[in-house]
C-alpha cells in the first residue's frame, strides 16, 4: 500500500513534468538538476519510469478490501 502511493506520486510528478514539456517546452527536472543528462536527472527519470511500471500493476489488482473475495462482474 505504501509503495503504491509512492509510485503513484512519482508517476503524477512525471506526468506533470511531461505536460510542462509538451505545453511550455520546459523540463522542470532538467532545470532543477542542471540538465537532462546529469546523473541526478537520469536517476529521477529512471525512478519515475519504474514508478509508472509499478502503477500498471494497480490496473490489474482486486480493489475490494476486507472481504477476501473478488467483486461480482
Phi and psi restraints in degrees (range 20) as a CNS / XPLOR table:
assign (resid 1 and name C) (resid 2 and name N)
       (resid 2 and name CA) (resid 2 and name C) 1.0 -63.3 20.0 2
assign (resid 2 and name N) (resid 2 and name CA)
       (resid 2 and name C) (resid 3 and name N) 1.0 -43.4 20.0 2
assign (resid 2 and name C) (resid 3 and name N)
       (resid 3 and name CA) (resid 3 and name C) 1.0 -63.9 20.0 2
assign (resid 3 and name N) (resid 3 and name CA)
       (resid 3 and name C) (resid 4 and name N) 1.0 -35.8 20.0 2
assign (resid 3 and name C) (resid 4 and name N)
       (resid 4 and name CA) (resid 4 and name C) 1.0 -61.6 20.0 2
assign (resid 4 and name N) (resid 4 and name CA)
       (resid 4 and name C) (resid 5 and name N) 1.0 -42.6 20.0 2
assign (resid 4 and name C) (resid 5 and name N)
       (resid 5 and name CA) (resid 5 and name C) 1.0 -68.2 20.0 2
assign (resid 5 and name N) (resid 5 and name CA)
       (resid 5 and name C) (resid 6 and name N) 1.0 -40.9 20.0 2
assign (resid 5 and name C) (resid 6 and name N)
       (resid 6 and name CA) (resid 6 and name C) 1.0 -63.5 20.0 2
assign (resid 6 and name N) (resid 6 and name CA)
       (resid 6 and name C) (resid 7 and name N) 1.0 -45.4 20.0 2
assign (resid 6 and name C) (resid 7 and name N)
       (resid 7 and name CA) (resid 7 and name C) 1.0 -63.4 20.0 2
assign (resid 7 and name N) (resid 7 and name CA)
       (resid 7 and name C) (resid 8 and name N) 1.0 -41.9 20.0 2
assign (resid 7 and name C) (resid 8 and name N)
       (resid 8 and name CA) (resid 8 and name C) 1.0 -65.3 20.0 2
assign (resid 8 and name N) (resid 8 and name CA)
       (resid 8 and name C) (resid 9 and name N) 1.0 -40.8 20.0 2
assign (resid 8 and name C) (resid 9 and name N)
       (resid 9 and name CA) (resid 9 and name C) 1.0 -61.4 20.0 2
assign (resid 9 and name N) (resid 9 and name CA)
       (resid 9 and name C) (resid 10 and name N) 1.0 -45.7 20.0 2
assign (resid 9 and name C) (resid 10 and name N)
       (resid 10 and name CA) (resid 10 and name C) 1.0 -64.6 20.0 2
assign (resid 10 and name N) (resid 10 and name CA)
       (resid 10 and name C) (resid 11 and name N) 1.0 -38.0 20.0 2
assign (resid 10 and name C) (resid 11 and name N)
       (resid 11 and name CA) (resid 11 and name C) 1.0 -66.6 20.0 2
assign (resid 11 and name N) (resid 11 and name CA)
       (resid 11 and name C) (resid 12 and name N) 1.0 -38.3 20.0 2
assign (resid 11 and name C) (resid 12 and name N)
       (resid 12 and name CA) (resid 12 and name C) 1.0 -66.5 20.0 2
assign (resid 12 and name N) (resid 12 and name CA)
       (resid 12 and name C) (resid 13 and name N) 1.0 -43.7 20.0 2
assign (resid 12 and name C) (resid 13 and name N)
       (resid 13 and name CA) (resid 13 and name C) 1.0 -60.1 20.0 2
assign (resid 13 and name N) (resid 13 and name CA)
       (resid 13 and name C) (resid 14 and name N) 1.0 -43.4 20.0 2
assign (resid 13 and name C) (resid 14 and name N)
       (resid 14 and name CA) (resid 14 and name C) 1.0 -63.1 20.0 2
assign (resid 14 and name N) (resid 14 and name CA)
       (resid 14 and name C) (resid 15 and name N) 1.0 -40.3 20.0 2
assign (resid 14 and name C) (resid 15 and name N)
       (resid 15 and name CA) (resid 15 and name C) 1.0 -64.4 20.0 2
assign (resid 15 and name N) (resid 15 and name CA)
       (resid 15 and name C) (resid 16 and name N) 1.0 -40.8 20.0 2
assign (resid 15 and name C) (resid 16 and name N)
       (resid 16 and name CA) (resid 16 and name C) 1.0 -65.9 20.0 2
assign (resid 16 and name N) (resid 16 and name CA)
       (resid 16 and name C) (resid 17 and name N) 1.0 -38.1 20.0 2
assign (resid 16 and name C) (resid 17 and name N)
       (resid 17 and name CA) (resid 17 and name C) 1.0 -63.1 20.0 2
assign (resid 17 and name N) (resid 17 and name CA)
       (resid 17 and name C) (resid 18 and name N) 1.0 -45.7 20.0 2
assign (resid 17 and name C) (resid 18 and name N)
       (resid 18 and name CA) (resid 18 and name C) 1.0 -65.1 20.0 2
assign (resid 18 and name N) (resid 18 and name CA)
       (resid 18 and name C) (resid 19 and name N) 1.0 -33.8 20.0 2
assign (resid 18 and name C) (resid 19 and name N)
       (resid 19 and name CA) (resid 19 and name C) 1.0 -63.2 20.0 2
assign (resid 19 and name N) (resid 19 and name CA)
       (resid 19 and name C) (resid 20 and name N) 1.0 -40.7 20.0 2
assign (resid 19 and name C) (resid 20 and name N)
       (resid 20 and name CA) (resid 20 and name C) 1.0 -68.8 20.0 2
assign (resid 20 and name N) (resid 20 and name CA)
       (resid 20 and name C) (resid 21 and name N) 1.0 -32.1 20.0 2
assign (resid 20 and name C) (resid 21 and name N)
       (resid 21 and name CA) (resid 21 and name C) 1.0 -66.4 20.0 2
assign (resid 21 and name N) (resid 21 and name CA)
       (resid 21 and name C) (resid 22 and name N) 1.0 -44.6 20.0 2
assign (resid 21 and name C) (resid 22 and name N)
       (resid 22 and name CA) (resid 22 and name C) 1.0 -68.8 20.0 2
assign (resid 22 and name N) (resid 22 and name CA)
       (resid 22 and name C) (resid 23 and name N) 1.0 -40.0 20.0 2
assign (resid 22 and name C) (resid 23 and name N)
       (resid 23 and name CA) (resid 23 and name C) 1.0 -84.5 20.0 2
assign (resid 23 and name N) (resid 23 and name CA)
       (resid 23 and name C) (resid 24 and name N) 1.0 -40.5 20.0 2
assign (resid 23 and name C) (resid 24 and name N)
       (resid 24 and name CA) (resid 24 and name C) 1.0 -120.3 20.0 2
assign (resid 24 and name N) (resid 24 and name CA)
       (resid 24 and name C) (resid 25 and name N) 1.0 -0.3 20.0 2
assign (resid 24 and name C) (resid 25 and name N)
       (resid 25 and name CA) (resid 25 and name C) 1.0 55.2 20.0 2
assign (resid 25 and name N) (resid 25 and name CA)
       (resid 25 and name C) (resid 26 and name N) 1.0 39.8 20.0 2
assign (resid 25 and name C) (resid 26 and name N)
       (resid 26 and name CA) (resid 26 and name C) 1.0 -126.4 20.0 2
assign (resid 26 and name N) (resid 26 and name CA)
       (resid 26 and name C) (resid 27 and name N) 1.0 115.6 20.0 2
assign (resid 26 and name C) (resid 27 and name N)
       (resid 27 and name CA) (resid 27 and name C) 1.0 -97.1 20.0 2
assign (resid 27 and name N) (resid 27 and name CA)
       (resid 27 and name C) (resid 28 and name N) 1.0 103.2 20.0 2
assign (resid 27 and name C) (resid 28 and name N)
       (resid 28 and name CA) (resid 28 and name C) 1.0 -64.1 20.0 2
assign (resid 28 and name N) (resid 28 and name CA)
       (resid 28 and name C) (resid 29 and name N) 1.0 -39.2 20.0 2
assign (resid 28 and name C) (resid 29 and name N)
       (resid 29 and name CA) (resid 29 and name C) 1.0 -62.2 20.0 2
assign (resid 29 and name N) (resid 29 and name CA)
       (resid 29 and name C) (resid 30 and name N) 1.0 -47.6 20.0 2
assign (resid 29 and name C) (resid 30 and name N)
       (resid 30 and name CA) (resid 30 and name C) 1.0 -62.7 20.0 2
assign (resid 30 and name N) (resid 30 and name CA)
       (resid 30 and name C) (resid 31 and name N) 1.0 -39.4 20.0 2
assign (resid 30 and name C) (resid 31 and name N)
       (resid 31 and name CA) (resid 31 and name C) 1.0 -62.3 20.0 2
assign (resid 31 and name N) (resid 31 and name CA)
       (resid 31 and name C) (resid 32 and name N) 1.0 -46.1 20.0 2
assign (resid 31 and name C) (resid 32 and name N)
       (resid 32 and name CA) (resid 32 and name C) 1.0 -73.0 20.0 2
assign (resid 32 and name N) (resid 32 and name CA)
       (resid 32 and name C) (resid 33 and name N) 1.0 -26.4 20.0 2
assign (resid 32 and name C) (resid 33 and name N)
       (resid 33 and name CA) (resid 33 and name C) 1.0 -100.4 20.0 2
assign (resid 33 and name N) (resid 33 and name CA)
       (resid 33 and name C) (resid 34 and name N) 1.0 -1.2 20.0 2
assign (resid 33 and name C) (resid 34 and name N)
       (resid 34 and name CA) (resid 34 and name C) 1.0 86.9 20.0 2
assign (resid 34 and name N) (resid 34 and name CA)
       (resid 34 and name C) (resid 35 and name N) 1.0 19.9 20.0 2
assign (resid 34 and name C) (resid 35 and name N)
       (resid 35 and name CA) (resid 35 and name C) 1.0 132.7 20.0 2
assign (resid 35 and name N) (resid 35 and name CA)
       (resid 35 and name C) (resid 36 and name N) 1.0 154.9 20.0 2
assign (resid 35 and name C) (resid 36 and name N)
       (resid 36 and name CA) (resid 36 and name C) 1.0 -74.5 20.0 2
assign (resid 36 and name N) (resid 36 and name CA)
       (resid 36 and name C) (resid 37 and name N) 1.0 -16.6 20.0 2
assign (resid 36 and name C) (resid 37 and name N)
       (resid 37 and name CA) (resid 37 and name C) 1.0 -101.4 20.0 2
assign (resid 37 and name N) (resid 37 and name CA)
       (resid 37 and name C) (resid 38 and name N) 1.0 4.0 20.0 2
assign (resid 37 and name C) (resid 38 and name N)
       (resid 38 and name CA) (resid 38 and name C) 1.0 -71.3 20.0 2
assign (resid 38 and name N) (resid 38 and name CA)
       (resid 38 and name C) (resid 39 and name N) 1.0 159.5 20.0 2
assign (resid 38 and name C) (resid 39 and name N)
       (resid 39 and name CA) (resid 39 and name C) 1.0 -61.9 20.0 2
assign (resid 39 and name N) (resid 39 and name CA)
       (resid 39 and name C) (resid 40 and name N) 1.0 -43.8 20.0 2
assign (resid 39 and name C) (resid 40 and name N)
       (resid 40 and name CA) (resid 40 and name C) 1.0 -62.3 20.0 2
assign (resid 40 and name N) (resid 40 and name CA)
       (resid 40 and name C) (resid 41 and name N) 1.0 -43.8 20.0 2
assign (resid 40 and name C) (resid 41 and name N)
       (resid 41 and name CA) (resid 41 and name C) 1.0 -62.9 20.0 2
assign (resid 41 and name N) (resid 41 and name CA)
       (resid 41 and name C) (resid 42 and name N) 1.0 -41.7 20.0 2
assign (resid 41 and name C) (resid 42 and name N)
       (resid 42 and name CA) (resid 42 and name C) 1.0 -66.0 20.0 2
assign (resid 42 and name N) (resid 42 and name CA)
       (resid 42 and name C) (resid 43 and name N) 1.0 -35.7 20.0 2
assign (resid 42 and name C) (resid 43 and name N)
       (resid 43 and name CA) (resid 43 and name C) 1.0 -64.5 20.0 2
assign (resid 43 and name N) (resid 43 and name CA)
       (resid 43 and name C) (resid 44 and name N) 1.0 -44.4 20.0 2
assign (resid 43 and name C) (resid 44 and name N)
       (resid 44 and name CA) (resid 44 and name C) 1.0 -63.4 20.0 2
assign (resid 44 and name N) (resid 44 and name CA)
       (resid 44 and name C) (resid 45 and name N) 1.0 -45.7 20.0 2
assign (resid 44 and name C) (resid 45 and name N)
       (resid 45 and name CA) (resid 45 and name C) 1.0 -60.4 20.0 2
assign (resid 45 and name N) (resid 45 and name CA)
       (resid 45 and name C) (resid 46 and name N) 1.0 -39.5 20.0 2
assign (resid 45 and name C) (resid 46 and name N)
       (resid 46 and name CA) (resid 46 and name C) 1.0 -66.4 20.0 2
assign (resid 46 and name N) (resid 46 and name CA)
       (resid 46 and name C) (resid 47 and name N) 1.0 -43.7 20.0 2
assign (resid 46 and name C) (resid 47 and name N)
       (resid 47 and name CA) (resid 47 and name C) 1.0 -62.5 20.0 2
assign (resid 47 and name N) (resid 47 and name CA)
       (resid 47 and name C) (resid 48 and name N) 1.0 -40.0 20.0 2
assign (resid 47 and name C) (resid 48 and name N)
       (resid 48 and name CA) (resid 48 and name C) 1.0 -65.2 20.0 2
assign (resid 48 and name N) (resid 48 and name CA)
       (resid 48 and name C) (resid 49 and name N) 1.0 -40.7 20.0 2
assign (resid 48 and name C) (resid 49 and name N)
       (resid 49 and name CA) (resid 49 and name C) 1.0 -64.7 20.0 2
assign (resid 49 and name N) (resid 49 and name CA)
       (resid 49 and name C) (resid 50 and name N) 1.0 -42.7 20.0 2
assign (resid 49 and name C) (resid 50 and name N)
       (resid 50 and name CA) (resid 50 and name C) 1.0 -65.4 20.0 2
assign (resid 50 and name N) (resid 50 and name CA)
       (resid 50 and name C) (resid 51 and name N) 1.0 -37.0 20.0 2
assign (resid 50 and name C) (resid 51 and name N)
       (resid 51 and name CA) (resid 51 and name C) 1.0 -64.2 20.0 2
assign (resid 51 and name N) (resid 51 and name CA)
       (resid 51 and name C) (resid 52 and name N) 1.0 -39.7 20.0 2
assign (resid 51 and name C) (resid 52 and name N)
       (resid 52 and name CA) (resid 52 and name C) 1.0 -63.7 20.0 2
assign (resid 52 and name N) (resid 52 and name CA)
       (resid 52 and name C) (resid 53 and name N) 1.0 -40.0 20.0 2
assign (resid 52 and name C) (resid 53 and name N)
       (resid 53 and name CA) (resid 53 and name C) 1.0 -62.8 20.0 2
assign (resid 53 and name N) (resid 53 and name CA)
       (resid 53 and name C) (resid 54 and name N) 1.0 -41.2 20.0 2
assign (resid 53 and name C) (resid 54 and name N)
       (resid 54 and name CA) (resid 54 and name C) 1.0 -62.4 20.0 2
assign (resid 54 and name N) (resid 54 and name CA)
       (resid 54 and name C) (resid 55 and name N) 1.0 -40.1 20.0 2
assign (resid 54 and name C) (resid 55 and name N)
       (resid 55 and name CA) (resid 55 and name C) 1.0 -65.9 20.0 2
assign (resid 55 and name N) (resid 55 and name CA)
       (resid 55 and name C) (resid 56 and name N) 1.0 -23.5 20.0 2
assign (resid 55 and name C) (resid 56 and name N)
       (resid 56 and name CA) (resid 56 and name C) 1.0 -60.6 20.0 2
assign (resid 56 and name N) (resid 56 and name CA)
       (resid 56 and name C) (resid 57 and name N) 1.0 -36.4 20.0 2
assign (resid 56 and name C) (resid 57 and name N)
       (resid 57 and name CA) (resid 57 and name C) 1.0 -64.9 20.0 2
assign (resid 57 and name N) (resid 57 and name CA)
       (resid 57 and name C) (resid 58 and name N) 1.0 -25.8 20.0 2
assign (resid 57 and name C) (resid 58 and name N)
       (resid 58 and name CA) (resid 58 and name C) 1.0 -64.1 20.0 2
assign (resid 58 and name N) (resid 58 and name CA)
       (resid 58 and name C) (resid 59 and name N) 1.0 -27.6 20.0 2
assign (resid 58 and name C) (resid 59 and name N)
       (resid 59 and name CA) (resid 59 and name C) 1.0 -69.2 20.0 2
assign (resid 59 and name N) (resid 59 and name CA)
       (resid 59 and name C) (resid 60 and name N) 1.0 -24.6 20.0 2
assign (resid 59 and name C) (resid 60 and name N)
       (resid 60 and name CA) (resid 60 and name C) 1.0 -110.0 20.0 2
assign (resid 60 and name N) (resid 60 and name CA)
       (resid 60 and name C) (resid 61 and name N) 1.0 9.1 20.0 2
assign (resid 60 and name C) (resid 61 and name N)
       (resid 61 and name CA) (resid 61 and name C) 1.0 -90.4 20.0 2
assign (resid 61 and name N) (resid 61 and name CA)
       (resid 61 and name C) (resid 62 and name N) 1.0 152.4 20.0 2
assign (resid 61 and name C) (resid 62 and name N)
       (resid 62 and name CA) (resid 62 and name C) 1.0 -73.3 20.0 2
assign (resid 62 and name N) (resid 62 and name CA)
       (resid 62 and name C) (resid 63 and name N) 1.0 125.4 20.0 2
assign (resid 62 and name C) (resid 63 and name N)
       (resid 63 and name CA) (resid 63 and name C) 1.0 -93.8 20.0 2
assign (resid 63 and name N) (resid 63 and name CA)
       (resid 63 and name C) (resid 64 and name N) 1.0 -8.1 20.0 2
assign (resid 63 and name C) (resid 64 and name N)
       (resid 64 and name CA) (resid 64 and name C) 1.0 -77.8 20.0 2
assign (resid 64 and name N) (resid 64 and name CA)
       (resid 64 and name C) (resid 65 and name N) 1.0 128.9 20.0 2
assign (resid 64 and name C) (resid 65 and name N)
       (resid 65 and name CA) (resid 65 and name C) 1.0 -114.9 20.0 2
assign (resid 65 and name N) (resid 65 and name CA)
       (resid 65 and name C) (resid 66 and name N) 1.0 137.7 20.0 2
assign (resid 65 and name C) (resid 66 and name N)
       (resid 66 and name CA) (resid 66 and name C) 1.0 94.6 20.0 2
assign (resid 66 and name N) (resid 66 and name CA)
       (resid 66 and name C) (resid 67 and name N) 1.0 -18.2 20.0 2
assign (resid 66 and name C) (resid 67 and name N)
       (resid 67 and name CA) (resid 67 and name C) 1.0 -96.3 20.0 2
assign (resid 67 and name N) (resid 67 and name CA)
       (resid 67 and name C) (resid 68 and name N) 1.0 -22.9 20.0 2
assign (resid 67 and name C) (resid 68 and name N)
       (resid 68 and name CA) (resid 68 and name C) 1.0 77.9 20.0 2
assign (resid 68 and name N) (resid 68 and name CA)
       (resid 68 and name C) (resid 69 and name N) 1.0 10.8 20.0 2
assign (resid 68 and name C) (resid 69 and name N)
       (resid 69 and name CA) (resid 69 and name C) 1.0 -135.8 20.0 2
assign (resid 69 and name N) (resid 69 and name CA)
       (resid 69 and name C) (resid 70 and name N) 1.0 155.7 20.0 2
assign (resid 69 and name C) (resid 70 and name N)
       (resid 70 and name CA) (resid 70 and name C) 1.0 -74.6 20.0 2
assign (resid 70 and name N) (resid 70 and name CA)
       (resid 70 and name C) (resid 71 and name N) 1.0 157.0 20.0 2
assign (resid 70 and name C) (resid 71 and name N)
       (resid 71 and name CA) (resid 71 and name C) 1.0 -67.6 20.0 2
assign (resid 71 and name N) (resid 71 and name CA)
       (resid 71 and name C) (resid 72 and name N) 1.0 147.5 20.0 2
assign (resid 71 and name C) (resid 72 and name N)
       (resid 72 and name CA) (resid 72 and name C) 1.0 -75.3 20.0 2
assign (resid 72 and name N) (resid 72 and name CA)
       (resid 72 and name C) (resid 73 and name N) 1.0 138.5 20.0 2
